[in-house]
Each structure stands twice: as C-alpha cells, then as structure tokens.
Amino acid sequence: MVAAGKLLRTSNFLAASGATEQKLSKDVAARRIFTVDLEGEPYYPAFFLVKQLSSKDLAKVVRRLDDQSGWSKWEFFTSPNALLDHRTPLQGLMQKEVKPVLRAADALVQKG
C-alpha cells in the first residue's frame, strides 16, 4: 500500500498537502484525519488529499469511527459496504452521499 501510494509517510503527506507538522498534529488530535501504523511508524491515507472528497465530510465520518483502530477505519473507507450498494464509503462520499456513509459508520461502531 505504501509502494502504491495509498499510504504516505508523514514527510510525504506534509509535502503533498502543504500542511505544517503543527497543523497535521492538530488535525489528528481533533479527529479530522487518522493514521495507520506500520512497523511503529504512522502513515496517512492518501485519500485525505483527494480534491473531490470534502475534508469536512471525511472528518465527520472519521469522528463517527472514533473508537476504531486506524486499520479498521482504513478498511471501512476502502472496502465495499452492503449498506452502500456494495460501493466503498469513499465512493459514496465522492457522490456527496454523506448521510448513508454516516449510517454505515454507525453500523460498524454498533457492531463493535
């Protein structure tokens, strides 16, 4: 996933986003974005940089998934979901279908 550019090291994410380390830390602390750990190092999903995705909508969903691990969040966003007609939540968000994606996130959280 790293080699394919789906997950980015902090330095690469900062360079691509134009954000500062301080801004990135605030976004993670405020649960607007999340990381996944690989060998003890944080990696950022590249989909946070996709212009067609609203950062506000992504943040809403990330917050709904708050207690889930980074990898569980990654899997949620990138896997087809039956509640979304077997599309991924990212595909739903690209089509501005925020409420159905939030319902799918709620279903995951309730499932535990």
N, CA, C and O atoms as a GROMACS GRO file, in nm:
protein
  448
    1MET      N    1   0.081  -0.119   0.000
    1MET     CA    2   0.000   0.000   0.000
    1MET      C    3   0.086   0.125   0.000
    1MET      O    4   0.049   0.226  -0.060
    2VAL      N    5   0.200   0.119   0.067
    2VAL     CA    6   0.291   0.232   0.066
    2VAL      C    7   0.350   0.249  -0.073
    2VAL      O    8   0.353   0.360  -0.127
    3ALA      N    9   0.396   0.139  -0.131
    3ALA     CA   10   0.456   0.145  -0.264
    3ALA      C   11   0.356   0.193  -0.369
    3ALA      O   12   0.394   0.259  -0.466
    4ALA      N   13   0.229   0.161  -0.350
    4ALA     CA   14   0.125   0.203  -0.444
    4ALA      C   15   0.079   0.346  -0.420
    4ALA      O   16  -0.002   0.399  -0.496
    5GLY      N   17   0.131   0.410  -0.315
    5GLY     CA   18   0.094   0.548  -0.286
    5GLY      C   19  -0.038   0.565  -0.214
    5GLY      O   20  -0.091   0.675  -0.208
    6LYS      N   21  -0.092   0.456  -0.159
    6LYS     CA   22  -0.219   0.464  -0.088
    6LYS      C   23  -0.200   0.511   0.056
    6LYS      O   24  -0.290   0.569   0.116
    7LEU      N   25  -0.082   0.484   0.110
    7LEU     CA   26  -0.045   0.530   0.244
    7LEU      C   27   0.084   0.610   0.231
    7LEU      O   28   0.176   0.571   0.159
    8LEU      N   29   0.089   0.722   0.302
    8LEU     CA   30   0.204   0.812   0.290
    8LEU      C   31   0.273   0.832   0.424
    8LEU      O   32   0.208   0.846   0.528
    9ARG      N   33   0.406   0.834   0.420
    9ARG     CA   34   0.482   0.871   0.539
    9ARG      C   35   0.450   1.017   0.573
    9ARG      O   36   0.402   1.092   0.488
   10THR      N   37   0.475   1.055   0.696
   10THR     CA   38   0.446   1.191   0.740
   10THR      C   39   0.509   1.294   0.649
   10THR      O   40   0.442   1.389   0.608
   11SER      N   41   0.635   1.278   0.616
   11SER     CA   42   0.705   1.377   0.532
   11SER      C   43   0.640   1.389   0.395
   11SER      O   44   0.627   1.499   0.342
   12ASN      N   45   0.600   1.276   0.337
   12ASN     CA   46   0.535   1.279   0.206
   12ASN      C   47   0.396   1.343   0.214
   12ASN      O   48   0.356   1.418   0.125
   13PHE      N   49   0.324   1.312   0.321
   13PHE     CA   50   0.190   1.370   0.338
   13PHE      C   51   0.200   1.522   0.355
   13PHE      O   52   0.122   1.596   0.297
   14LEU      N   53   0.297   1.566   0.435
   14LEU     CA   54   0.316   1.710   0.454
   14LEU      C   55   0.350   1.778   0.323
   14LEU      O   56   0.296   1.885   0.292
   15ALA      N   57   0.440   1.718   0.247
   15ALA     CA   58   0.480   1.777   0.119
   15ALA      C   59   0.362   1.785   0.022
   15ALA      O   60   0.344   1.886  -0.046
   16ALA      N   61   0.282   1.680   0.017
   16ALA     CA   62   0.169   1.676  -0.076
   16ALA      C   63   0.055   1.767  -0.033
   16ALA      O   64  -0.014   1.824  -0.118
   17SER      N   65   0.036   1.781   0.097
   17SER     CA   66  -0.077   1.860   0.147
   17SER      C   67  -0.043   2.008   0.164
   17SER      O   68  -0.131   2.093   0.162
   18GLY      N   69   0.085   2.037   0.181
   18GLY     CA   70   0.125   2.174   0.208
   18GLY      C   71   0.102   2.214   0.353
   18GLY      O   72   0.120   2.331   0.389
   19ALA      N   73   0.064   2.120   0.437
   19ALA     CA   74   0.038   2.147   0.578
   19ALA      C   75   0.169   2.148   0.657
   19ALA      O   76   0.270   2.094   0.613
   20THR      N   77   0.164   2.212   0.772
   20THR     CA   78   0.278   2.208   0.864
   20THR      C   79   0.260   2.089   0.958
   20THR      O   80   0.151   2.032   0.969
   21GLU      N   81   0.368   2.052   1.026
   21GLU     CA   82   0.357   1.944   1.125
   21GLU      C   83   0.257   1.980   1.234
   21GLU      O   84   0.182   1.895   1.281
   22GLN      N   85   0.257   2.108   1.273
   22GLN     CA   86   0.165   2.154   1.377
   22GLN      C   87   0.019   2.138   1.332
   22GLN      O   88  -0.064   2.089   1.407
   23LYS      N   89  -0.011   2.179   1.210
   23LYS     CA   90  -0.148   2.166   1.156
   23LYS      C   91  -0.188   2.019   1.148
   23LYS      O   92  -0.300   1.983   1.183
   24LEU      N   93  -0.096   1.936   1.101
   24LEU     CA   94  -0.125   1.793   1.089
   24LEU      C   95  -0.153   1.732   1.226
   24LEU      O   96  -0.247   1.654   1.242
   25SER      N   97  -0.073   1.768   1.325
   25SER     CA   98  -0.094   1.718   1.461
   25SER      C   99  -0.230   1.761   1.515
   25SER      O  100  -0.299   1.683   1.581
   26LYS      N  101  -0.268   1.886   1.486
   26LYS     CA  102  -0.399   1.935   1.530
   26LYS      C  103  -0.512   1.858   1.462
   26LYS      O  104  -0.612   1.824   1.526
   27ASP      N  105  -0.496   1.831   1.333
   27ASP     CA  106  -0.600   1.757   1.260
   27ASP      C  107  -0.616   1.615   1.316
   27ASP      O  108  -0.728   1.565   1.326
   28VAL      N  109  -0.507   1.552   1.351
   28VAL     CA  110  -0.514   1.417   1.409
   28VAL      C  111  -0.578   1.425   1.548
   28VAL      O  112  -0.665   1.344   1.581
   29ALA      N  113  -0.535   1.521   1.630
   29ALA     CA  114  -0.589   1.535   1.765
   29ALA      C  115  -0.739   1.568   1.763
   29ALA      O  116  -0.814   1.523   1.850
   30ALA      N  117  -0.782   1.645   1.663
   30ALA     CA  118  -0.923   1.682   1.651
   30ALA      C  119  -1.004   1.574   1.579
   30ALA      O  120  -1.124   1.591   1.557
   31ARG      N  121  -0.939   1.465   1.544
   31ARG     CA  122  -1.002   1.351   1.477
   31ARG      C  123  -1.061   1.389   1.341
   31ARG      O  124  -1.165   1.338   1.300
   32ARG      N  125  -0.991   1.480   1.272
   32ARG     CA  126  -1.030   1.513   1.134
   32ARG      C  127  -0.967   1.414   1.036
   32ARG      O  128  -1.022   1.387   0.930
   33ILE      N  129  -0.851   1.362   1.075
   33ILE     CA  130  -0.783   1.259   0.996
   33ILE      C  131  -0.728   1.154   1.091
   33ILE      O  132  -0.727   1.174   1.213
   34PHE      N  133  -0.682   1.043   1.036
   34PHE     CA  134  -0.628   0.937   1.119
   34PHE      C  135  -0.504   0.880   1.052
   34PHE      O  136  -0.476   0.906   0.935
   35THR      N  137  -0.432   0.802   1.130
   35THR     CA  138  -0.314   0.733   1.079
   35THR      C  139  -0.332   0.583   1.096
   35THR      O  140  -0.415   0.536   1.173
   36VAL      N  141  -0.251   0.510   1.022
   36VAL     CA  142  -0.236   0.367   1.045
   36VAL      C  143  -0.089   0.344   1.076
   36VAL      O  144  -0.002   0.414   1.025
   37ASP      N  145  -0.062   0.247   1.160
   37ASP     CA  146   0.076   0.219   1.199
   37ASP      C  147   0.132   0.102   1.121
   37ASP      O  148   0.070  -0.003   1.109
   38LEU      N  149   0.250   0.123   1.069
   38LEU     CA  150   0.328   0.018   1.004
   38LEU      C  151   0.465   0.016   1.069
   38LEU      O  152   0.539   0.114   1.062
   39GLU      N  153   0.496  -0.094   1.132
   39GLU     CA  154   0.625  -0.109   1.200
   39GLU      C  155   0.654   0.009   1.293
   39GLU      O  156   0.766   0.059   1.300
   40GLY      N  157   0.550   0.052   1.365
   40GLY     CA  158   0.565   0.157   1.465
   40GLY      C  159   0.570   0.298   1.410
   40GLY      O  160   0.590   0.393   1.486
   41GLU      N  161   0.553   0.315   1.280
   41GLU     CA  162   0.558   0.447   1.219
   41GLU      C  163   0.419   0.484   1.166
   41GLU      O  164   0.352   0.400   1.106
   42PRO      N  165   0.374   0.609   1.190
   42PRO     CA  166   0.242   0.648   1.139
   42PRO      C  167   0.244   0.674   0.989
   42PRO      O  168   0.338   0.734   0.936
   43TYR      N  169   0.141   0.629   0.922
   43TYR     CA  170   0.120   0.656   0.780
   43TYR      C  171  -0.018   0.717   0.763
   43TYR      O  172  -0.112   0.684   0.837
   44TYR      N  173  -0.029   0.805   0.666
   44TYR     CA  174  -0.154   0.876   0.641
   44TYR      C  175  -0.218   0.827   0.512
   44TYR      O  176  -0.150   0.815   0.410
   45PRO      N  177  -0.347   0.797   0.515
   45PRO     CA  178  -0.415   0.757   0.392
   45PRO      C  179  -0.412   0.870   0.289
   45PRO      O  180  -0.444   0.985   0.320
   46ALA      N  181  -0.372   0.837   0.168
   46ALA     CA  182  -0.363   0.936   0.061
   46ALA      C  183  -0.500   0.992   0.023
   46ALA      O  184  -0.508   1.100  -0.035
   47PHE      N  185  -0.608   0.920   0.055
   47PHE     CA  186  -0.739   0.971   0.016
   47PHE      C  187  -0.773   1.103   0.085
   47PHE      O  188  -0.863   1.174   0.039
   48PHE      N  189  -0.703   1.137   0.193
   48PHE     CA  190  -0.726   1.267   0.256
   48PHE      C  191  -0.681   1.382   0.166
   48PHE      O  192  -0.716   1.498   0.191
   49LEU      N  193  -0.605   1.353   0.063
   49LEU     CA  194  -0.554   1.455  -0.029
   49LEU      C  195  -0.638   1.467  -0.156
   49LEU      O  196  -0.612   1.555  -0.239
   50VAL      N  197  -0.737   1.382  -0.173
   50VAL     CA  198  -0.818   1.382  -0.295
   50VAL      C  199  -0.911   1.503  -0.295
   50VAL      O  200  -0.994   1.519  -0.206
   51LYS      N  201  -0.896   1.588  -0.395
   51LYS     CA  202  -0.973   1.713  -0.402
   51LYS      C  203  -1.123   1.690  -0.416
   51LYS      O  204  -1.202   1.774  -0.373
   52GLN      N  205  -1.164   1.578  -0.476
   52GLN     CA  206  -1.306   1.551  -0.496
   52GLN      C  207  -1.377   1.509  -0.368
   52GLN      O  208  -1.500   1.496  -0.366
   53LEU      N  209  -1.301   1.486  -0.262
   53LEU     CA  210  -1.359   1.448  -0.133
   53LEU      C  211  -1.358   1.570  -0.041
   53LEU      O  212  -1.255   1.634  -0.022
   54SER      N  213  -1.472   1.600   0.016
   54SER     CA  214  -1.482   1.710   0.111
   54SER      C  215  -1.411   1.673   0.241
   54SER      O  216  -1.441   1.571   0.302
   55SER      N  217  -1.316   1.757   0.282
   55SER     CA  218  -1.245   1.728   0.407
   55SER      C  219  -1.341   1.733   0.526
   55SER      O  220  -1.322   1.660   0.623
   56LYS      N  221  -1.442   1.818   0.518
   56LYS     CA  222  -1.541   1.825   0.627
   56LYS      C  223  -1.622   1.696   0.635
   56LYS      O  224  -1.648   1.645   0.744
   57ASP      N  225  -1.662   1.644   0.520
   57ASP     CA  226  -1.739   1.519   0.519
   57ASP      C  227  -1.653   1.403   0.569
   57ASP      O  228  -1.700   1.320   0.647
   58LEU      N  229  -1.528   1.397   0.523
   58LEU     CA  230  -1.438   1.292   0.571
   58LEU      C  231  -1.422   1.300   0.722
   58LEU      O  232  -1.427   1.198   0.791
   59ALA      N  233  -1.404   1.422   0.774
   59ALA     CA  234  -1.385   1.441   0.918
   59ALA      C  235  -1.507   1.393   0.996
   59ALA      O  236  -1.493   1.332   1.102
   60LYS      N  237  -1.627   1.420   0.945
   60LYS     CA  238  -1.749   1.373   1.013
   60LYS      C  239  -1.748   1.221   1.028
   60LYS      O  240  -1.781   1.167   1.134
   61VAL      N  241  -1.708   1.154   0.922
   61VAL     CA  242  -1.708   1.007   0.925
   61VAL      C  243  -1.597   0.956   1.016
   61VAL      O  244  -1.618   0.863   1.094
   62VAL      N  245  -1.479   1.017   1.008
   62VAL     CA  246  -1.368   0.976   1.094
   62VAL      C  247  -1.409   0.989   1.241
   62VAL      O  248  -1.379   0.901   1.322
   63ARG      N  249  -1.476   1.098   1.275
   63ARG     CA  250  -1.520   1.117   1.414
   63ARG      C  251  -1.621   1.010   1.456
   63ARG      O  252  -1.619   0.965   1.570
   64ARG      N  253  -1.709   0.969   1.366
   64ARG     CA  254  -1.805   0.863   1.397
   64ARG      C  255  -1.734   0.733   1.430
   64ARG      O  256  -1.781   0.653   1.511
   65LEU      N  257  -1.621   0.712   1.365
   65LEU     CA  258  -1.545   0.587   1.383
   65LEU      C  259  -1.441   0.599   1.494
   65LEU      O  260  -1.348   0.520   1.501
   66ASP      N  261  -1.457   0.696   1.580
   66ASP     CA  262  -1.355   0.736   1.677
   66ASP      C  263  -1.288   0.622   1.751
   66ASP      O  264  -1.165   0.620   1.759
   67ASP      N  265  -1.361   0.528   1.803
   67ASP     CA  266  -1.301   0.422   1.885
   67ASP      C  267  -1.239   0.310   1.803
   67ASP      O  268  -1.176   0.220   1.859
   68GLN      N  269  -1.256   0.313   1.673
   68GLN     CA  270  -1.199   0.209   1.586
   68GLN      C  271  -1.049   0.235   1.568
   68GLN      O  272  -1.003   0.349   1.575
   69SER      N  273  -0.975   0.130   1.544
   69SER     CA  274  -0.831   0.145   1.517
   69SER      C  275  -0.812   0.211   1.381
   69SER      O  276  -0.904   0.216   1.299
   70GLY      N  277  -0.692   0.261   1.358
   70GLY     CA  278  -0.661   0.320   1.228
   70GLY      C  279  -0.684   0.222   1.115
   70GLY      O  280  -0.738   0.258   1.010
   71TRP      N  281  -0.641   0.098   1.136
   71TRP     CA  282  -0.661  -0.003   1.031
   71TRP      C  283  -0.807  -0.035   1.009
   71TRP      O  284  -0.848  -0.060   0.895
   72SER      N  285  -0.889  -0.034   1.114
   72SER     CA  286  -1.033  -0.057   1.098
   72SER      C  287  -1.096   0.058   1.019
   72SER      O  288  -1.183   0.036   0.935
   73LYS      N  289  -1.052   0.179   1.046
   73LYS     CA  290  -1.102   0.295   0.971
   73LYS      C  291  -1.061   0.283   0.824
   73LYS      O  292  -1.142   0.306   0.734
   74TRP      N  293  -0.936   0.246   0.801
   74TRP     CA  294  -0.887   0.227   0.664
   74TRP      C  295  -0.975   0.126   0.590
   74TRP      O  296  -1.019   0.149   0.478
   75GLU      N  297  -0.998   0.013   0.656
   75GLU     CA  298  -1.078  -0.093   0.594
   75GLU      C  299  -1.220  -0.044   0.567
   75GLU      O  300  -1.277  -0.073   0.462
   76PHE      N  301  -1.277   0.030   0.661
   76PHE     CA  302  -1.411   0.084   0.641
   76PHE      C  303  -1.417   0.171   0.516
   76PHE      O  304  -1.504   0.152   0.431
   77PHE      N  305  -1.327   0.266   0.505
   77PHE     CA  306  -1.330   0.360   0.393
   77PHE      C  307  -1.303   0.295   0.258
   77PHE      O  308  -1.355   0.340   0.156
   78THR      N  309  -1.224   0.190   0.256
   78THR     CA  310  -1.177   0.135   0.128
   78THR      C  311  -1.244   0.005   0.085
   78THR      O  312  -1.216  -0.047  -0.023
   79SER      N  313  -1.332  -0.049   0.168
   79SER     CA  314  -1.397  -0.177   0.136
   79SER      C  315  -1.542  -0.156   0.094
   79SER      O  316  -1.611  -0.070   0.148
   80PRO      N  317  -1.588  -0.235  -0.004
   80PRO     CA  318  -1.730  -0.227  -0.041
   80PRO      C  319  -1.818  -0.256   0.080
   80PRO      O  320  -1.787  -0.341   0.164
   81ASN      N  321  -1.929  -0.183   0.088
   81ASN     CA  322  -2.018  -0.193   0.202
   81ASN      C  323  -2.160  -0.223   0.153
   81ASN      O  324  -2.213  -0.153   0.068
   82ALA      N  325  -2.220  -0.327   0.207
   82ALA     CA  326  -2.355  -0.366   0.165
   82ALA      C  327  -2.456  -0.255   0.187
   82ALA      O  328  -2.551  -0.242   0.110
   83LEU      N  329  -2.437  -0.174   0.290
   83LEU     CA  330  -2.530  -0.064   0.318
   83LEU      C  331  -2.518   0.048   0.215
   83LEU      O  332  -2.603   0.138   0.210
   84LEU      N  333  -2.414   0.044   0.134
   84LEU     CA  334  -2.392   0.145   0.030
   84LEU      C  335  -2.399   0.082  -0.109
   84LEU      O  336  -2.331   0.126  -0.202
   85ASP      N  337  -2.481  -0.019  -0.123
   85ASP     CA  338  -2.495  -0.091  -0.250
   85ASP      C  339  -2.361  -0.146  -0.299
   85ASP      O  340  -2.331  -0.144  -0.418
   86HIS      N  341  -2.282  -0.193  -0.206
   86HIS     CA  342  -2.152  -0.256  -0.233
   86HIS      C  343  -2.050  -0.160  -0.293
   86HIS      O  344  -1.956  -0.201  -0.361
   87ARG      N  345  -2.069  -0.032  -0.268
   87ARG     CA  346  -1.967   0.068  -0.301
   87ARG      C  347  -1.887   0.095  -0.175
   87ARG      O  348  -1.932   0.063  -0.065
   88THR      N  349  -1.770   0.153  -0.190
   88THR     CA  350  -1.692   0.190  -0.072
   88THR      C  351  -1.746   0.321  -0.016
   88THR      O  352  -1.807   0.400  -0.090
   89PRO      N  353  -1.725   0.346   0.112
   89PRO     CA  354  -1.762   0.476   0.167
   89PRO      C  355  -1.694   0.592   0.093
   89PRO      O  356  -1.754   0.700   0.079
   90LEU      N  357  -1.572   0.572   0.047
   90LEU     CA  358  -1.507   0.678  -0.030
   90LEU      C  359  -1.586   0.709  -0.158
   90LEU      O  360  -1.602   0.826  -0.194
   91GLN      N  361  -1.634   0.607  -0.224
   91GLN     CA  362  -1.716   0.629  -0.344
   91GLN      C  363  -1.845   0.703  -0.308
   91GLN      O  364  -1.888   0.792  -0.381
   92GLY      N  365  -1.905   0.665  -0.197
   92GLY     CA  366  -2.025   0.734  -0.152
   92GLY      C  367  -1.999   0.881  -0.124
   92GLY      O  368  -2.077   0.967  -0.162
   93LEU      N  369  -1.888   0.910  -0.056
   93LEU     CA  370  -1.855   1.049  -0.025
   93LEU      C  371  -1.824   1.129  -0.152
   93LEU      O  372  -1.856   1.247  -0.159
   94MET      N  373  -1.762   1.065  -0.250
   94MET     CA  374  -1.734   1.136  -0.375
   94MET      C  375  -1.865   1.174  -0.446
   94MET      O  376  -1.868   1.270  -0.523
   95GLN      N  377  -1.970   1.099  -0.419
   95GLN     CA  378  -2.101   1.129  -0.478
   95GLN      C  379  -2.188   1.210  -0.382
   95GLN      O  380  -2.309   1.221  -0.401
   96LYS      N  381  -2.125   1.266  -0.278
   96LYS     CA  382  -2.191   1.353  -0.180
   96LYS      C  383  -2.301   1.282  -0.102
   96LYS      O  384  -2.398   1.345  -0.060
   97GLU      N  385  -2.288   1.152  -0.084
   97GLU     CA  386  -2.385   1.073  -0.008
   97GLU      C  387  -2.337   1.058   0.136
   97GLU      O  388  -2.306   0.948   0.182
   98VAL      N  389  -2.333   1.169   0.206
   98VAL     CA  390  -2.275   1.172   0.340
   98VAL      C  391  -2.361   1.096   0.440
   98VAL      O  392  -2.308   1.017   0.518
   99LYS      N  393  -2.491   1.118   0.440
   99LYS     CA  394  -2.578   1.053   0.539
   99LYS      C  395  -2.573   0.901   0.530
   99LYS      O  396  -2.562   0.835   0.633
  100PRO      N  397  -2.581   0.842   0.410
  100PRO     CA  398  -2.569   0.696   0.404
  100PRO      C  399  -2.433   0.645   0.454
  100PRO      O  400  -2.425   0.540   0.517
  101VAL      N  401  -2.327   0.719   0.427
  101VAL     CA  402  -2.195   0.678   0.475
  101VAL      C  403  -2.190   0.688   0.627
  101VAL      O  404  -2.132   0.601   0.692
  102LEU      N  405  -2.248   0.791   0.683
  102LEU     CA  406  -2.253   0.803   0.829
  102LEU      C  407  -2.334   0.689   0.891
  102LEU      O  408  -2.298   0.638   0.997
  103ARG      N  409  -2.442   0.650   0.826
  103ARG     CA  410  -2.521   0.536   0.876
  103ARG      C  411  -2.438   0.407   0.872
  103ARG      O  412  -2.445   0.325   0.963
  104ALA      N  413  -2.360   0.390   0.766
  104ALA     CA  414  -2.273   0.272   0.757
  104ALA      C  415  -2.167   0.275   0.866
  104ALA      O  416  -2.133   0.172   0.924
  105ALA      N  417  -2.115   0.394   0.895
  105ALA     CA  418  -2.016   0.408   1.003
  105ALA      C  419  -2.080   0.374   1.137
  105ALA      O  420  -2.021   0.304   1.220
  106ASP      N  421  -2.202   0.423   1.159
  106ASP     CA  422  -2.273   0.391   1.283
  106ASP      C  423  -2.294   0.241   1.298
  106ASP      O  424  -2.280   0.186   1.407
  107ALA      N  425  -2.327   0.174   1.187
  107ALA     CA  426  -2.348   0.029   1.191
  107ALA      C  427  -2.220  -0.043   1.232
  107ALA      O  428  -2.224  -0.139   1.308
  108LEU      N  429  -2.106   0.003   1.182
  108LEU     CA  430  -1.978  -0.058   1.219
  108LEU      C  431  -1.950  -0.038   1.367
  108LEU      O  432  -1.908  -0.130   1.436
  109VAL      N  433  -1.973   0.083   1.415
  109VAL     CA  434  -1.947   0.114   1.556
  109VAL      C  435  -2.038   0.030   1.646
  109VAL      O  436  -1.992  -0.022   1.748
  110GLN      N  437  -2.164   0.018   1.610
  110GLN     CA  438  -2.258  -0.060   1.691
  110GLN      C  439  -2.223  -0.208   1.692
  110GLN      O  440  -2.245  -0.278   1.791
  111LYS      N  441  -2.169  -0.254   1.580
  111LYS     CA  442  -2.129  -0.395   1.569
  111LYS      C  443  -2.013  -0.425   1.664
  111LYS      O  444  -1.995  -0.538   1.709
  112GLY      N  445  -1.936  -0.321   1.691
  112GLY     CA  446  -1.826  -0.337   1.785
  112GLY      C  447  -1.708  -0.393   1.722
  112GLY      O  448  -1.606  -0.412   1.788
   0.00000   0.00000   0.00000
